[in-house]
Amino acid sequence: MNRLVSSTLVLGALYVSTVCAACGASEPSAEVLAAATQTANFKVEGMTCASCQVTVRTAVGKLDGIGTVEVDVDAGTATVAFDPDRTTASAIAEAITGSGYKAIVTTEGA
């Protein structure tokens, strides 16, 4: 039984690594994190599961200047820290909408 659990955990870890690698999103550089001086909150309609969360994070993560992306499927929200010299809240909302969900900027500021 322990061997089965260990194998399942290893396969699960490989699956998560593959999904993350496949999504195209990368960890933000120290430069982007240091410059990520603006945060915007979004109402995101249509998310129902963890895959929706990954889809939104991936879409936003592909934009230039993104620091962090937090997505709450249950609340239907996303919070994004970004460098305002490299992208805008409007561009982030468009990326979310382009991934299949309706996104509305609810707050934007430093």
Secondary structure, 3 states (H helix, E strand, C coil): CHHHHHHHHHHHHHHHHHHHHHHCCCCCCHHHHHHCCEEEEEEEECCCCHHHHHHHHHHHHCCCCEEEEEEECCCCEEEEEECCCCCCHHHHHHHHHHCCCEEEEEEEEC
